[in-house]
Amino acid sequence: MMKLDQPLFEEKQYIGFNKFSIIWRTVLAIFCFTAYYWSENPKPVDVKGIHIVPYPIENIENSGELFFLMGIFILLLSAILIFVLHIHTRITEQSITIDGLWTSRKVKIDFSSIVSAQKVAYSKYLLNRAVYNLHQKGEIRFFTQGNDAIELTDREGLKYRIGTQKPNELLGVIQNQLEKKEV
């Protein structure tokens, strides 16, 4: 017989894998490296009707190096964020526990309060911000990466939308636990 606290399903999602954040950090790093290049080649350029002006802050010493260091810092930060846990979803016999970053409160959802579970698309948008315990329009959202989510509805009509990389496995475990509670 399985212990009550032994996980039936466990998934960890890391903040560094969020598509929106990756694109945002990449754009900032490209801007920094472009500004560095521009500072090293400050002369104006004419390219078929487009006039690229000279580097605007020539009189500030080492400004290009500062942009280069900022670009390197952004890339290092991106590499570090790959190892920072954002959401830890854990299912046991009695409940679903969602744990977040260091200061986030742990969210525990008992199977006795869940009425239904279904697989849904997390959002209609391609890029979504990472969220933890976001209360919005009668729904509580948890998301780091991926396109799919499991939507749980409790007895009071409150919906929990949990983003996941393994939607079929997560839904199967939840439905199995709900069937056990009905019997």
N, C-alpha and C positions, 0 to 999 in steps of 0.2 A: 504494500500500500504506500502511496506517495504522501510525503509530508505536506501539510497545509501551506507552508511557506516556501516550498520548492517551486521554482518557476516552470510554467508550462510553455511560456513564450517569453523571449527577451530580445529587445532590439535597442541598439545605441545609435544615435544620430549625432554627427559632429558638425559644429557651426561652420567650419571651413568649407563644407561641401554645398552650401546654399548658393544656387546659381545667381541670384540677384546680388549677393555680396561679392561673389567672385568677379562678376562683370564690373561692379562699381570699383573694386580695388584695382582691377586691371586697367580701367580707364584712367584712374588717378596716377598709376605708375607710368603709363604711356605718356601722360601729360608731363610728368616730372622728367622723364628721359628726353622728351621732345624739347622741353625748355632748356635742359642741359646742352643738347646738341645745338640749339639755337644760340646759346651763350658762347659756344666755342666757334661758331661760324656766324658772326653777327652782321655780315654785309647784306645789303638788300639784294633780292633776286627777282628777276623778271622771267616768268614762265607763261608764255602765250596768253597775254592779257591779264594775268594775275600778278599783282605786285606784292611781294612779301617784304614787309618793312624790316628795318634793322632791329637788332635786339634792343628792347626799350630800357633796360636797366644796366647799361654799360658802366655807369659810374659807381655802381655798388660792387665792391671787390668780392670775389669768390661766390657770387650769386649762382653761377652755373654748378659749382661743386655742391652747393646746398640743395639744389634740385636733384642732383645725382644721388646724394645721400638720402633724401626723402624717398626717391624711387626705390632704392635698395631696402630702406626701412619698411616700405609698404609690401614689398615682395617677401621679406622675412616674416612680417606679421601674418601674411597669407599662409605661409608654410606652417607657422605655429598654430594657427586657428584650425588646421586639419586635425590636431590632437585635442582640441577643447570640446568636451562633451556638452551637447546642448539639451538633448532629450533622451531619457532612458525609460523605455516602456517595458513594464514587467507584468505578466499575467500569472496569477496563482489560482488555486481552486476557488477562493472566495472573492477576489477583486482584481481590478486593473490598477496598477500604480504607475504614475507618470512623474518622474523626477527630473528637475531641470538643472540649470546652472547653480553655482554656489549659493546665491541668496534666494533662489526661487523656493516657493513652498511646494511641498510634495502634494500631489493630487491623487486621491484614492477614490475609485468608483467601485462600489459593491455591485456584484452581479444581481443581487436581490432587487436593486432599484432599476435595472436596465430592462426596457420593454422590447426594443428591437435593435438590430445591428445590420448595416448594409455597407457595401463597397460603393464609394462615389469618387468622382474627380474632386481633388482638393479645391481647385479654383478654375475659373474659366481663363485665367491669365497664364502666360508662359513663365513669367518671373514672379515669384512671391517672396516677401520678406519672411525671415525666420521669426516665429512667434511662439510664446509659451504662455498658456493660460490667458489668452486674449478673449475677453467677454465682449461680444459684439452681436447685436440683433438677436438675442435669445439663443446664442450659440457660443460655445467655448472652444477655442481653436488651439491646436498644438501642431507646429509644422517646422521642419528644418529643410528637408529635401524631398524630391520625387514629385510625382504627378497625382498619385492616388491617396485616398484617405478612407478611414473607416468612420462612419457616422453612427454614433450610439444615441438612442433616445431613452430618457428615463421616464419614470411614472408621472412626473410633473410637466413633461413636454420639453424639458431642457435638452438641447442637442450638444454632443461632444464630437468634434471633428478632429480625428487624430491622423496626421500625415504619417505615412509609412513607406518603406522600401519593399516590404513583404506583405502586400495587402491580402492576398489569398490565404496565406498561412495565418495571419493575424485574425482575419474574419472566421476562418475555420475553427480556431481555438475558442474564440468568443462564442460562436454559435454552439459549439460542443458544450461549453459551460452553461449556456442559457438552457439548452435541452436537459441537462442534468438537473437544473434547478426546478424545471417544470414537473419532472417525474417525482 
